[in-house]
């Protein structure tokens, strides 16, 4: 599979990268790098170059070393036109270290704007805090989670998974979840 993907990207004139770092629920850091290119039939392709455990300090140098290695491994170093990341300073410095154009992800930026607006609206801030508390309760108690499932079943409601607060859609997912299970609560 890897050789087939390599062969298709060899024909691409340019490649852009997206990258993100996150911490798992086990407090382990991870780094993911994805490439995007248009093939000869004008089809947009997206391929995960690598996703790996990242125990090192999150310095620009350490991140650039891993990204540089992945770019070399996939033979795309000279084809990368842009690196899209969140707005973290280490990511911008990483792009400079790799001598790549850097763009900040608009979805991440929009999420930050929405979070800030929510934080500055006391009524919404209270709702978010209560929502976190409710979901946290069910996440921390297997008995409570099982009881919620039983009540959902009794009400003939779908068994929904508890949302996490880790991604850019988290707050909306939590509110949507609570709205759907409100009768069971």
N, C-alpha and C positions, 0 to 999 in steps of 0.2 A: 504494500500500500504506500509506504513512504517513498519508494522509488517512483511510483506512478505520479504522486503529488510533486515530487522534485522535478520530474520531466515536464509536467504542465507549467510549473512556475518558471522553468528555464526559458520558456517562450514568452513570458510576460515582460513587458518593457519596464514596468514599475510595480513596486509593492509598498503598501503602507502597513504599519504595525499598530496594534492597540495593546495596551498592557495595563495590568492592575495587580495590586497586592491586597491581601486581606488576611484576617485572622480567623481561624476556624473556631467552633464552639469549644474546642479543646485547647485554645490559646496557642495554636501553632500557626506560624506565618507561611503564606504561600505566595508565589509569583506566577502569573500566567502571561504568556505572550501569544498573540494571535496575528496572523498576517491576512491581508486582503489584497486580491489582485483580480484583474479582468483578463480572461483568457481570450484565445484567438476567435472564439465564437461570441464575444462580447458578453459573456456570462460572468457575473461577480462571484468570486470564490472566496471562502473564508476557511482558514485552516489553523488549528491550534498548533503552534510551534512547540510549545512546552508549557507544562503546568507542574511546578515542583515545590517541594518543601523548601523554605528559605529561612534557616535558623540564623543567618548572618545579620549583622547590623544593617539597617536599611539605608546605607549610604549610597550616594550616586555612583561611587566607584564600584561597590559590590553589585549593585543592580546592573550597571553597564557591563560588568564582566560576564554576568549570566546572559544578558541579552545579546552581547557581542558573540558569545560562544554559540548561542542558538542560531544567530544569523549566519555564522560561518558554517555550522553543521548543515544548514539547509541551503547553503550557497546563494544567499540573497543579499549579502553585505553591500554590494555596489548598486543594488536595485531599490533600496529602501528610500522613499521620498519623504516620509513623515512618520512620526511616532505620536500617537494619540494616547494621553493618559489623564488622570485626574490632575488637579492643579497643585499637587504637593511639590514643594521646592526640590526635593531629592529627585523627582521624576524629570523636572525641567533641567536640572544639572546633569542627570544621566543622559538626556538627549544631547546636551552640549558636549559631554564627554565622548559620545558616539558620533558627534558631528552630524546630527540629524535635525531636521526641522521638527519643532515641537508644537503640537496643538492640544489644547485642553478640551476634554470631552464635554460637549454641550449638555448631555443628559446628567452628568455629574454636577455641573455648574447649576443647572436648573434645580436639581435636587437640593443643593445647598441654599439656593434662593428660597425655595418653598419651605425648607426646614427653618430658616431664619424668620420668614414671615409667620410661620406657625408659632415659633417661640415668642414672637412679639405680640401675639394675640392671646391674651390671658384665657379666654374661654376655650380656645382650641388647645392651648397648652394643657389645660386641666383635663380635657377629653383624652389627649394623647397620654398623659400621665396615668390616668385611670385605665386606659386601654392596655398600656404596658403592664400595669399591676395585675389585671385580669389574666392576660396571656401568661405572664410570669407565674401566676398561681397554678395554672393548669400545666405549665411546663415543669414545675418543680414537684408536682404531686401526681404520682401514677394513679392513686385512688380517685382524685378529683377528675383527672383526664378520663378514666374509665367511666365514672359516673356521668360525665358530659356525653360520652359516646352512647351510653344507655338511654339517656333522656333524648338525644337526637334520634335514636332509633325508634323510641316510643312515639315521637312526634312525626315519624316518617320523613325525617330530614336527612340529607346526605351527611356521611361521616367526613368532616373536613379536617385537614391537617392543620395543626397550630402553626401560624406564621412565625417567622423569625424577624428580628429588627436589624438585620445586617446589610441589606442591600438598598439601592436607591428607590425601590418601590415599597419598602417595608411598611411605612406608616399607612399607606393606602391599603395594603394587604391586610393589616391588622384591623383597620376600621371596617373593611369589607367583610372580613371573617366575623367580627363581632356583630355586625348587622345581620348576617346570615344565621347566626346561632343565638340571637337575642332571646327567642322564646325558650330555648333550652337552658339559658343561663338563669 
